[in-house]
Amino acid sequence: MKILDKYFIKSFLATIVFALIAFTLVFLIIDIMENLDDFIDQNVAGYIIAYYYIVFTPDIIKLMIPVAVLFSALFTVGKASNQSELTAIKASGVSVYRFMSPFIYTALLISFITIFFSGYVVPMANKTKLNIKREYLREGFTNTASNIFFQDAQTRLVSISFFDERKDVAHRVSIQNFDINDPTKMISRIDTPTMAYDSVNHYWKALNGTERTFTEFKVKVIYFKDKILRNLKFTPDELIEKQQKPEEMNLSELKKLIHTQETVGTDPTRTQIEYYSRFSFSMASLIVVLFGLTISANKRGGSLGSQIGINILATFIYLVFMKVSTAFGKNGALNPMLTAWLANILFLLAALINIPRLKQ
């Protein structure tokens, strides 16, 4: 690595760190101003508030990384251009493409690190953050999980309208068993308005339900007052886990959830968008630095302030594209993978169009 590479990488990283700290602090201050009254109204202790914003910070950092990288690229290269450093570099025989390489390699490394950070660290922090909001702010706190669908065994599907975690009681339950040789053929079905879990003996008990057995020629119906279901494999804790919000799930859990939703026939689109977005948003650092460098690599008449203005505008457009494409994707108008990558594709195309126009 040449001295020039080290110089620009050091300046690039220092600006990224500065921008991340600045943007994160602004975001935190705005959120504190909006939510402090809620904490005070609920008499939440100061250390709980501080802990809440500590675990909130990783999510903010994840959102601000592409913005900080774009800001740093425009600022660092724009500064070099306005101070004629870039002109001197070109005069010494270094091409614009060679000049861009340390920025691209650094952004690529940041993107790979961000995949792990947003895929595993942020969900763990979000889980703690949401638990604090449920416990102290009573936000989204219902003590119930609703519309649960999952595969309990190879040939068994379970549907629960809602689950009361305080009493370990499931309501409006349907348990469907299928032929192992013909997965499309249902052989029995249990429907019960209430199903309670016995935590001492570790089994579920269905109350006041019906059991239907399907044969080739007839349907046998049995009404029961109570029925012990020892063959069910899931527990109340697993039901609660199944109702985690996507932002609380890491990449492995999201992938497992998508597989489960596809197996039981529910629409996995929203989960797929969340899963693919973890990768696309992480790679956004590389995309935006390519875009930013093509804007700043040529010296223009504008000042460094105008470069920052371009950064703000480009960042706004990027975030708008992310939100708009996500909205279309969740409504089924776009493929989930295209939804997640659309903003990156558009910015990459803009960069590829501008790269040949760079002055060598």
C-alpha positions in Angstrom: 0.0 0.0 0.0 1.4 3.4 -1.0 1.7 6.4 1.2 -1.0 8.1 -0.8 -3.5 5.3 -0.2 -2.8 5.4 3.5 -3.4 9.1 3.5 -6.8 9.0 1.8 -8.0 5.9 3.7 -7.1 7.6 7.0 -8.9 10.7 6.0 -11.9 8.7 4.6 -12.3 6.6 7.8 -11.8 9.6 10.1 -14.6 11.5 8.3 -16.9 8.4 8.4 -16.4 8.2 12.2 -17.0 11.9 12.6 -20.2 11.7 10.5 -21.5 8.6 12.3 -21.0 10.3 15.7 -22.6 13.5 14.5 -25.6 11.9 12.8 -26.2 9.5 15.6 -26.2 12.2 18.2 -28.6 14.3 16.2 -30.9 11.3 15.8 -30.7 10.5 19.5 -31.4 14.1 20.6 -34.5 14.2 18.3 -35.8 10.9 19.7 -35.1 12.0 23.3 -37.1 15.2 22.7 -40.0 13.2 21.3 -40.1 10.4 23.9 -38.8 11.8 27.1 -42.3 12.9 28.2 -43.5 9.3 27.8 -40.7 8.0 30.0 -41.4 10.6 32.6 -45.1 9.9 32.6 -44.4 6.2 33.3 -41.9 7.1 36.0 -39.1 5.3 34.3 -35.8 5.4 36.2 -32.9 7.4 34.6 -30.7 4.4 34.2 -33.4 2.5 32.3 -33.7 5.5 29.9 -29.9 5.6 29.5 -29.9 1.8 28.8 -32.7 2.2 26.3 -30.7 4.6 24.2 -27.6 2.5 24.5 -29.4 -0.4 22.9 -31.1 2.0 20.5 -27.8 3.3 19.2 -26.8 0.2 17.0 -30.0 0.5 15.0 -29.3 4.2 14.4 -25.7 3.4 13.4 -26.9 0.8 10.9 -29.1 3.4 9.2 -26.5 6.1 9.2 -23.5 4.0 7.9 -24.4 4.5 4.1 -25.1 8.1 4.7 -21.8 8.6 6.6 -19.9 6.8 3.9 -21.4 8.9 1.1 -20.8 12.1 3.1 -17.2 11.0 3.7 -16.6 10.2 0.1 -17.9 13.5 -1.1 -16.2 15.5 1.6 -12.8 13.8 1.3 -12.6 13.8 -2.5 -14.3 17.2 -2.8 -11.7 18.6 -0.4 -8.9 17.1 -2.4 -10.3 18.4 -5.6 -10.9 22.0 -4.3 -7.4 22.1 -2.8 -5.9 20.9 -6.1 -4.6 17.8 -4.5 -6.4 15.7 -7.1 -4.9 17.8 -9.9 -1.4 17.2 -8.5 -2.1 13.4 -8.3 -3.3 13.3 -11.9 -0.3 15.3 -13.0 2.0 12.7 -11.4 0.5 10.0 -13.6 -2.0 8.5 -11.3 -5.3 7.8 -13.0 -8.7 8.6 -11.5 -9.5 4.9 -11.3 -6.3 4.2 -9.4 -7.1 7.1 -7.1 -10.6 5.7 -6.4 -9.4 2.2 -5.5 -8.6 2.7 -1.8 -12.0 4.3 -1.3 -13.7 1.4 -3.0 -11.8 -1.3 -1.1 -12.5 0.4 2.2 -16.2 0.8 1.4 -16.3 -2.9 0.4 -14.8 -3.9 3.7 -17.3 -1.7 5.6 -20.1 -3.3 3.7 -19.1 -6.8 4.7 -18.7 -5.8 8.3 -22.1 -4.1 8.2 -23.8 -7.4 7.0 -22.8 -9.0 10.3 -23.5 -5.9 12.3 -27.0 -5.4 10.9 -27.7 -9.1 10.6 -26.9 -10.2 14.2 -25.8 -7.3 16.5 -28.6 -4.9 15.6 -31.5 -7.5 16.1 -30.1 -8.5 19.5 -30.1 -4.8 20.5 -33.6 -4.3 19.0 -34.9 -7.2 21.1 -33.8 -5.5 24.3 -35.1 -2.1 23.1 -38.5 -3.4 22.3 -38.7 -5.3 25.6 -38.0 -2.1 27.4 -40.7 -0.3 25.5 -43.2 -3.1 26.2 -42.4 -3.2 29.9 -42.0 0.4 30.8 -43.9 2.3 28.1 -46.6 -0.3 27.5 -46.1 0.2 23.8 -47.4 -2.7 21.8 -48.0 -4.5 25.1 -50.9 -6.9 24.8 -49.6 -10.1 26.5 -50.9 -12.0 23.4 -49.6 -13.2 20.1 -52.0 -13.5 17.2 -52.4 -15.3 13.9 -49.7 -18.0 14.5 -49.2 -20.5 11.7 -46.4 -23.1 11.7 -45.4 -26.7 11.0 -45.1 -28.7 14.2 -44.0 -31.9 12.5 -43.4 -33.2 9.1 -47.1 -34.0 8.6 -48.7 -31.6 11.1 -49.7 -27.9 10.7 -50.9 -25.8 13.6 -53.0 -22.6 13.4 -53.6 -20.4 16.5 -55.8 -17.3 16.3 -54.2 -15.8 19.5 -52.1 -17.0 22.4 -52.3 -15.5 26.0 -48.8 -15.8 27.3 -49.8 -14.9 30.9 -52.0 -18.0 31.2 -50.3 -20.2 28.6 -53.6 -20.6 26.8 -54.1 -20.8 23.0 -57.5 -19.8 21.5 -59.2 -20.9 18.3 -56.8 -23.7 17.5 -56.7 -25.9 14.5 -54.3 -28.9 14.2 -54.2 -30.6 10.8 -52.5 -34.0 10.2 -51.6 -35.1 6.7 -50.7 -38.4 5.1 -46.9 -38.9 5.1 -47.0 -40.5 1.6 -49.4 -37.8 0.2 -48.8 -34.4 1.8 -51.9 -33.0 0.1 -54.2 -35.5 1.8 -55.5 -34.6 5.3 -56.1 -37.6 7.5 -57.3 -35.9 10.7 -58.1 -32.5 12.1 -58.6 -31.2 15.7 -60.5 -27.9 16.2 -60.8 -26.5 19.7 -61.7 -23.0 21.1 -59.2 -23.3 23.9 -56.0 -25.3 24.4 -54.1 -24.9 27.7 -50.5 -26.0 28.5 -49.8 -28.1 31.6 -46.4 -26.8 32.7 -46.0 -29.6 35.3 -46.6 -32.5 33.0 -45.5 -30.7 29.8 -48.4 -31.4 27.5 -51.2 -29.5 25.9 -54.9 -30.1 26.7 -57.6 -29.2 24.2 -61.0 -28.3 25.7 -64.5 -28.6 24.3 -63.4 -29.4 20.7 -63.9 -31.7 17.8 -61.7 -34.3 16.2 -62.4 -35.3 12.6 -60.9 -38.4 11.0 -61.0 -38.5 7.2 -61.1 -41.8 5.3 -61.7 -42.5 1.6 -65.4 -42.8 2.0 -66.5 -41.0 5.2 -65.7 -38.5 7.9 -65.7 -39.5 11.5 -66.4 -36.8 14.0 -65.8 -37.0 17.8 -66.8 -34.3 20.2 -64.7 -34.1 23.4 -64.7 -32.2 26.6 -61.0 -32.4 27.1 -58.3 -34.2 25.2 -54.6 -34.5 26.1 -52.3 -33.9 23.1 -48.9 -35.4 24.0 -47.8 -35.5 20.4 -47.5 -31.8 20.0 -43.9 -30.7 20.1 -44.0 -27.0 20.6 -44.0 -25.1 24.0 -45.4 -21.7 25.0 -41.9 -20.2 24.9 -41.6 -21.3 21.2 -44.9 -19.7 20.4 -43.7 -16.4 21.8 -40.5 -16.7 19.8 -42.5 -17.3 16.6 -44.2 -13.9 17.2 -40.9 -11.9 17.3 -41.0 -8.9 15.0 -38.6 -9.1 12.0 -36.4 -6.4 13.4 -35.8 -8.6 16.4 -34.6 -11.6 14.3 -31.1 -12.2 13.0 -30.4 -13.5 9.5 -30.6 -17.1 10.5 -34.0 -16.7 12.2 -35.4 -14.7 9.3 -34.3 -17.4 6.9 -35.9 -20.1 9.1 -39.1 -18.0 9.3 -39.3 -17.7 5.5 -39.0 -21.5 5.1 -41.7 -22.0 7.7 -44.1 -19.5 6.0 -43.5 -21.1 2.6 -44.1 -24.6 4.0 -47.4 -23.7 5.7 -48.6 -21.6 2.7 -48.6 -18.2 4.3 -47.2 -15.1 2.3 -43.5 -14.7 3.1 -43.1 -11.5 1.1 -42.6 -9.1 4.0 -40.1 -11.4 5.7 -38.2 -11.9 2.4 -38.0 -8.1 1.9 -36.6 -7.7 5.5 -34.1 -10.6 4.8 -32.8 -9.3 1.5 -32.8 -5.7 2.8 -30.2 -6.7 5.4 -27.8 -7.5 2.6 -28.7 -4.7 0.2 -28.6 -2.0 2.8 -25.2 -3.3 4.0 -23.8 -3.2 0.5 -25.2 0.4 0.1 -21.9 1.7 1.4 -20.1 0.4 -1.6 -22.8 1.6 -4.0 -23.0 5.2 -2.6 -19.2 5.6 -2.5 -19.0 4.7 -6.2 -21.8 7.2 -6.8 -20.2 9.9 -4.6 -16.8 9.5 -6.2 -18.1 10.0 -9.7 -19.7 13.3 -8.5 -16.7 14.6 -6.7 -13.7 13.3 -8.6 -13.8 16.2 -11.2 -13.1 19.6 -9.9 -16.1 21.9 -10.4 -16.7 25.6 -9.9 -18.7 25.0 -6.7 -17.3 25.2 -3.2 -17.0 22.4 -0.7 -20.3 23.5 0.7 -22.0 22.7 -2.6 -20.5 19.2 -2.5 -22.1 18.7 0.9 -25.4 20.0 -0.5 -25.1 17.4 -3.3 -24.5 14.8 -0.6 -27.7 15.8 1.3 -29.7 15.7 -1.9 -28.3 12.4 -3.0 -28.9 10.9 0.4 -32.5 12.1 0.4 -33.1 10.6 -3.1 -31.6 7.3 -2.0 -33.7 7.0 1.1 -36.8 8.0 -0.8 -36.2 5.2 -3.3 -35.6 2.7 -0.5 -39.0 3.6 1.1 -40.9 3.8 -2.1 -39.7 0.5 -3.4 -40.3 -1.2 0.0 -43.9 0.0 0.0 -44.5 -1.4 -3.5 -42.8 -4.6 -2.6 -44.9 -5.1 0.5 -48.0 -4.6 -1.6 -46.9 -7.3 -3.9 -46.2 -5.0 -6.9 -42.5 -5.9 -6.9 -40.4 -9.0 -6.4 -39.0 -9.1 -2.8 -35.4 -9.2 -4.0 -35.9 -6.4 -6.5 -37.6 -4.4 -3.8 -34.6 -4.7 -1.5 -32.0 -3.9 -4.2 -33.8 -1.3 -6.4 -32.2 1.8 -4.9 -28.8 0.2 -5.1 -29.3 -0.8 -8.7 -30.4 2.7 -9.7 -27.4 4.4 -7.9 -25.0 1.8 -9.4 -26.3 2.6 -12.9 -25.8 6.3 -12.2 -22.3 5.6 -11.1 -21.5 3.4 -14.2 -22.8 6.1 -16.5 -20.7 8.8 -14.9 -17.4 6.8 -14.5 -16.5 7.0 -18.3 -17.0 10.8 -18.1 -14.3 11.2 -15.4 -11.3 13.3 -16.5 -8.2 11.2 -16.6 
